[in-house]
Amino acid sequence: MHPLLNVASIAARSAGNNIMHHLANIDRLHIEHKGKNDYVSEVDKEAEQTIIQTIQKYYPDHTIIAEESGKTSGNKKSDIEWIIDPLDGTTNFLHQFPSFSVSIAVKEKGKLMHGVIFDPLRDEMFSATRGSGAKLNNFRIRTSEQKGLENALLATGFPYHDFSYLDSYMASLKSFMQSTAGIRRAGSAALDLAYVACGRVDGFWEFNLKPWDIAAGALIAQEAGALVTDFTGAENYMESGNIMVANPKLYKEMAQTIAKTIPEELRR
């Protein structure tokens, strides 16, 4: 295992332990509203600090981009950048709905190179290093072999605070609902991407995500054999937040549906 991936795994598991410690005491947590349907709890903040402290113990000069605390850096000229989401699926966690995760990615000179997603409820660690494949608890994983939308199971995320693109999203959802075996919306984009990687779902699409939501999952899915793009077929998903993921056999049909249902100006 690459040293950076090893530290990411240690940090993710430590944050996961912190999250699980608080799960039985949800009613005692202090919760803040960042915006409409956008919450942060003391668990998010504690888990984030656990990750940051673990990274800085081994790599004090690396840049860190974290969801709750923003950007911190020991050295602004560092070629290494960590992108962390300490609790992807905070709303799920606060309702004890069992779908949330820790997501940590590492960029080197601007390129995603390492990623881990840890599900503390199921003790599942998804991981990848560019060029070395993707793993779940150290066993190699691959995407499904689903060849088309018929019989495919897709994952997605509903708009929850920005509803400006709701009509276009609903058009894509309607089309996929009518042409697939089903759609799942579990509430953690990181886990959705990990599930594409291991074949639990065949594809995934969502609008308007943040870099920390998708950085680790995008790399893990790619290393498991998936195509990962924005809605135009380009690789601008980290900037646009619009992401579509599927195995190569299914990707074309998904892309055609997106092109038919979402206006060009919203696909960029």
PyMOL commands that set and color helices and strands:
alter all, ss='L'
color gray80, all
select helices_A, chain A and resi 3-23+26-28+42-58+90-94+166-179+189-198+211-223+237-240+248-261+264-267
alter helices_A, ss='H'
color red, helices_A
select strands_A, chain A and resi 31-35+38-41+63-66+70-73+80-88+101-108+111-119+124-129+134-136+139-141+153-156+182-184+203-206+227-229+243-246
alter strands_A, ss='S'
color yellow, strands_A
deselect
rebuild
show_as cartoon
